[in-house]
């Protein structure tokens, strides 16, 4: 065999070996550059806090920087649409809340909240607290219900947006106890809390992350919390079941999504690394200190949760005749 033929055969063999090993090598190399984590809200809110906490621990685990990218606007649609249109390579992610699966019941979105995304993992779940301005003459759930029934349409509740889980919680409460409290939507939890403390509105459903400091400081009065158990951060606060309203079950979760079509191997890798992050004692303690719990599910379980909640929230939207306000 000639030297030329021998060299050609060696080059051919090398090329074939690279073709076979190439995809596996690329997969093993992930991630080999920074990961973008979109937050579809302005800086400073609860979602931002969670994104930075979990993102920092994820970065430590995978050895690459996780860059938080705030893309607020359009009831989270702007940031979410940006993620839906990103390459499905694992380098663009988004952190969303339960409101992600509510929007489709309220307005037309440029994406399908289920089909256009790969469910990576939930990261935390939290219950909702019913809080009042301290001047409201009610110190427990039964007194609040009696007050609301004696003044139909005169008690106003604040929410950070129309159609979000806090809005749905208040309307579910109206339906279950037969009250007619009025909705006052705000552009974010910050402005809503400011007016609640000032007495411009009388009550609100809020996450512990938004309300615990205000309750402990005496600026708000807590009545009850959803869920099966009391909050470790506010052990004196009864659950709705203990306060006399069983079956009031509506909480809030945050989770990570990737664009649809992201390779399953990458999605599974991210799910595993997020599990490690959430099991870290420092992350767990910081979340629980804010009234939240790490929420660990498989990718399949998270996808099923999104579908179930989408159907459940759609029923509340229909029953309460909730519509977006201009």
N, C-alpha and C positions, 0 to 999 in steps of 0.2 A: 504494500500500500504506500502511496506517495506521501511525502511530508504534508503536502497541501491537503490531501484527502483526510489525513489523520487530524490535522488542525481543524478542518471544517466539521468533522464529526464531533470533536470536543466542544466546539462552539455551539453546535446544535444541541448537544446534551446539556450544556450549561443553560441555554435559553429555555429548554423544556423544564429544567429544574426550577428556574425562576418563575415560570408561568404557574407551576404547581404550588410553589411555596409563597408566591406573591400575596394572594388574598389572605392567607393565614398570618403572614408576617405583618400585613397592614392592620389586621384585626388585633393582633397582640400589641401593636404599637399604640393603640388608642388608650388614653388621649395623649397626643404628642404636641398639643398647643393649647392655649387658654380656652376655657368654656364660657360662653355668654349665657347669663341667667337673666332673662327679661322679667321685670316687675311691672305689671300694667297699671301702676299707681304712682303718684308723686313720691319723692323721697320723704322719709320721716314717719310713715304710717306703720301699722302693725305688720303688714305684708313685707315691708322693707326690712323690718327688724328680723323677722324669721328668715328671709332670704339671705341676709348677711351672716346670721348665726350658722345656718345649715351650710351655706355656700363656703364659708371659711373652713369648716370641718371637712367638707367634701374635697376641697382643694388640698388639704393636708393628706387625705387618704389616697388621692389619685396622682399627686405630685405635679399638678398643673393649676394655674391660677383660675379662679372662678370670678368673672367680672359681672357685677350687678349692673344691668342696663335698664334704667327707668323709662318706660314708654307709656305715660298716662294718657287718658282721654277716651271719649266715646264709650263710657261704661265698660272699660277694659278692652274694648274691641280693637283699638289701635295697636296695642302691644300684642294682643293675641293673634291678630291677623298677620303681624310681622313675623311671629313665630311660625304660623301655618305656611308662610311663603318662604321660609328659610330652608337651606339644604338639609335633607334628612341624614346628617352625618354624625350626630351626637354632640356637635359643638355649639348648638343653639337649643336652649331649654327655656321654659317659662314656669314661674310659680303662680298658680291660680288658687282661688278660693271656691267655695260652693257656688258662688254667683256665676261661675263659668257655665254651669249646666242649667241656670235659670234664664239666662239672656234669650235663649231661643224661644222661650214662651212669651217673651215681651216684645221682641223686635226682630227684624230680619238681619242676620249676620252674614258677612261674606265667607263664612266657613261653617262647617258642621262641627259642633262641639265634641262629637264623639268620633266620627269617621276621619276627620282631618288631623287627628292627633294620636300619638302613641302614649298610653298611660304608663308613666315610669314608676312613680311611687307617691303615696301620700306622705307628708312629713309630720303633720301635727293635726290634732283635733281639739276643739274647744267648745264648751257649752256657751249659752247665752244667758246673761244676767238681766233681770228686769230692774232698772234703777229709776229713781224719782228725784226731782228737785226736793231738797229738804223741807220746803214750805208746803208741799202737798200734804194735806191732813189724812194720811194713811200710813200705818206702820206695819201692815202685813197684807197678804194677798186678798183676804176676805174684805178688809176695809177698803182696799183699792177698788175691788169689783163693785162694792156697794156705792162708793163715791162716783164711779164712772156711770153706773146705772141711774144714779140720781141726777146726773148732769150729762145727758146724752149729747154727744157732739161738742162738748165744751172742754174735754181734756185732749191735749195735742201730744202726739208722740213724734220724736225726731228719728230720722234714719240717715245714714251716710249716702243713700241713693235710693231711687225707686226700683223696686223689684228684687233687691238683694235679700239675703237670708234674714237680716234684722227687720226688714219690711214684712217679709212673709211670716216671721215669728209674731209680730204685732197683730197681723190680720188673722192668723190662726187663733191667737188669744181672743180677739174680738168674736170670732165664730164660736169658739168653745164656751165662752162665758156669757155671750149675748150682750156685749157692750158695743158702743159706737164711738170709739175714740178716733180722732182725726189725724191723718198723716201729714207731716211736714218734712219734705225731703231736703237734704243738704248736699253739698259737694264735698263729701268726705266726713270721716268721724270727728276730726278736729273741730270744725265749725259747729257741728251738731252738739258736741259736748260743751262748747263755750256757751251756746244759747241755753242748753239744759241747765247748766250751773247758774246762769243769769236769770233763769225763770221765764224765759221767752217761750219755752215749751215745758211740759210737765213731766214727761217720762220718756224712756227709750229702752229698747233691747240692745245691749252692747256686749262685746266680748270682754272677758276678764282683762285681757291685755289693755283695753281702752279704759276700763272702769275701776279696776282695783285700787289704783293710787288715789283716785278721786273719792272713792268710798272710805278708804282708810283715813283720808284727810278731812272727812266730814263734809265735803262739798257735794256729794251725792248720797242718796239713801238707797240701799239695796233691799229688795223685797224677796226675790227667789232666783234660783238658778236651774236651768234645764239639766237633764242627765239623771243618772241613777244614784250618784253619790255627791256629797258636798265637796266644795273646793278646799284643797289643803291650805290655800292662801287666805280663805275666809271661812273657817270651819263653823262659825256661828250662823252662816247664811243657809236657810233651808232649801231643799229642792222643791220644785213645783209639786211633786207628789206629796211631800211632807206638808206643804202649805195648803193642800186641799185640791190640787188640780192634777190628778194622775193622767197619764197618757199624753201630756204635753211634751212631745219629744221633737226638738228641732235644735240642731247644733250647727257647727261650722267647721269645715276642714280646709286645710291647705295642702296642695299637692304639686308635683312636678310633672310636666308634660314635655314631649318632644314632637317634632313634626311627624306626621304619618309617613311610613316607609322607612323610618330609622331602623337599621338592622337589629333583629331581636337580641343578638349577642351583646350589642352595645346597651340596649335597654335593660337587659338582665344584669349587665355589669354595673350600670348606674344604680339599679335597684339595690344590689348587694352593697355597694359603697354607701348609699344613703342609709341603709339599715345599720351599718357600722357607725355612721355619724350620729344617728338617733340613739344608739345604745351607749354612746360615750357618756360617762357620768356628768361631765360639765355641761354638755348640751341638754341632757335630761333635766338637770337641776335648774338651768336657766329657763327652760320652757315651763316647768312646773311652778316656778316662782312667779310666772305671769299667768297662772291659771290654765295652762295648756298641757297636753300630754303628747308624747311621741306617738305617732300613728304608723304602725308597720303592717303593710300588706304586700302580697305579691303583685306583680304587674297585672295578672289576670283578675285578682280580687279587686284591685283599684279600678280597673275598667268596668267591672260589674257594679261597683258602688256608684260610679258616675251615671251609669244607665238607670239604676234604681232611683237615685236622687232626682234625676231629670224628670222622671215620670211622677214622682211624689210631689215635687215642687210645682209641676204643671197643674196638678189638681188644686193646689192652694191658690195659684194665680187665677184659675178659672172660677173657683168658688167665691173668691173675694173680688172678682172683676177688676183685677189690678191692671192698670194701663200706664205706659210711660207718659210722664208729663213734660210738656215742652218748656 
